[in-house]
């Protein structure tokens, strides 16, 4: 990763964790990391590069939170689940807003919140990531009554929760 984008990611992760902004689900859109990431064709490779780097920073700094990238998909009139079977089909369903990095509590990645979105597993292999390495992906679909003409909003979260609290302990204390 180039110097300036890496520096922006380091600063954002540190500030987000120290200030508690992760509790508000503050995110970092890709174009805020690097202006080269404004083009739609760069979104998926850039998101993956930034996500892998953010995970390395999280682990190195022993931050017990999930790092993830969020992709917004086009709304649909009814829940469809993960109808995409390839990266090309997934790309065709992306909305016009660029992906964003986010940090949040591991419990929120495992279970939906009170808004009860419909959650579907997405295989991380779709993005070239191995679930054996701790990668997890899910599609969330939800509807706000009276908003968006009754459409279902959709997003894919791709990230890696910390393996366990033990990974952040001093090896001598394990």
DAHUBEL-V585749 format. One record per residue. RES is the residue in one small letter. SS is DSSP state (a for helix, b for strand, c for the rest). PHI is phi in whole degrees, 0 to 359 (none if undefined). D_CENTER is the distance of its C-alpha to the mean C-alpha in Angstrom with 1 decimal. Layout:
# DAHUBEL-V585749
RES&SS&PHI&D_CENTER  RES&SS&PHI&D_CENTER
This chain:
# DAHUBEL-V585749
x&c&none&18.3  x&c&295&20.7  x&a&302&22.1  x&a&294&21.1  x&a&299&17.4  x&a&297&17.3  x&a&295&19.3  x&a&299&17.1  x&a&297&14.0  x&a&302&16.4  x&a&297&17.8  x&a&298&14.7  x&a&298&13.4  x&a&297&17.1  x&a&294&17.8  x&a&297&14.8  x&a&286&15.7  x&a&290&19.4  x&a&274&19.7  x&c&82&17.8  x&a&298&15.6  x&a&298&12.6  x&a&291&14.8  x&a&267&14.7  x&c&58&10.9  x&c&301&11.8  x&b&236&9.3  x&b&235&10.3  x&b&297&10.7  x&a&308&11.5  x&a&297&15.2  x&a&283&15.4  x&a&277&14.8  x&c&202&17.3  x&a&300&19.4  x&a&295&19.5  x&a&268&16.0  x&a&279&17.4  x&c&285&18.7  x&a&307&16.9  x&a&296&18.0  x&a&269&16.1  x&a&304&12.6  x&a&291&11.5  x&a&298&13.4  x&a&292&12.5  x&a&298&8.7  x&a&294&9.5  x&a&298&12.1  x&a&293&10.3  x&a&296&7.7  x&a&298&10.8  x&a&294&12.8  x&a&297&10.6  x&a&295&10.9  x&a&299&14.5  x&a&296&15.1  x&a&302&13.7  x&a&293&16.0  x&a&298&18.8  x&c&265&18.8  x&c&55&18.6  x&c&266&16.0  x&c&275&15.5  x&c&237&12.0  x&b&282&8.6  x&b&251&6.5  x&b&212&2.8  x&b&243&2.2  x&b&247&3.8  x&b&251&7.1  x&b&272&10.2  x&b&253&13.0  x&b&297&16.7  x&b&295&18.2  x&b&227&20.8  x&c&287&24.0  x&c&210&23.3  x&c&301&20.5  x&c&243&20.1  x&c&71&17.6  x&c&274&16.0  x&c&281&19.0  x&c&276&17.7  x&c&242&19.1  x&c&215&18.4  x&a&296&16.1  x&a&294&18.7  x&a&295&18.6  x&a&298&14.9  x&a&302&15.4  x&a&294&18.3  x&c&266&16.3  x&b&294&14.0  x&c&282&15.1  x&c&281&16.5  x&c&271&13.9  x&c&291&11.8  x&c&298&8.1  x&b&220&6.9  x&b&277&5.6  x&b&214&5.9  x&b&229&7.9  x&b&203&9.5  x&c&296&12.3  x&a&303&12.2  x&a&296&14.4  x&a&286&12.0  x&a&278&9.8  x&a&276&13.2  x&c&225&14.9  x&c&292&14.5  x&c&278&15.9  x&c&298&19.4  x&c&291&18.3  x&c&48&18.3  x&c&292&16.0  x&b&284&16.8  x&b&246&14.3  x&b&233&14.6  x&b&290&13.6  x&b&235&12.5  x&c&287&13.8  x&a&300&11.6  x&a&300&14.9  x&a&304&14.3  x&a&259&12.2  x&c&81&14.8  x&c&249&13.2  x&c&264&15.4  x&a&298&14.7  x&a&295&17.7  x&a&269&15.8  x&c&94&13.5  x&b&284&10.6  x&b&221&9.5  x&b&221&8.2  x&b&211&9.4  x&b&257&10.7  x&b&244&11.7  x&b&235&14.9  x&b&209&16.9  x&c&224&20.0  x&c&257&21.5  x&c&305&25.3  x&c&83&27.1  x&c&245&24.2  x&a&66&23.3  x&a&65&26.4  x&a&79&25.2  x&c&285&22.3  x&b&265&19.2  x&b&273&16.0  x&b&220&13.1  x&b&211&9.3  x&b&247&7.3  x&b&256&4.2  x&b&233&4.3  x&b&193&5.1  x&b&216&8.6  x&c&288&10.6  x&c&300&13.8  x&c&302&16.4  x&c&186&18.8  x&a&299&20.6  x&a&299&23.1  x&a&294&21.1  x&a&260&21.5  x&c&275&25.3  x&c&299&27.9  x&a&308&29.1  x&a&291&32.6  x&a&265&31.5  x&c&288&29.8
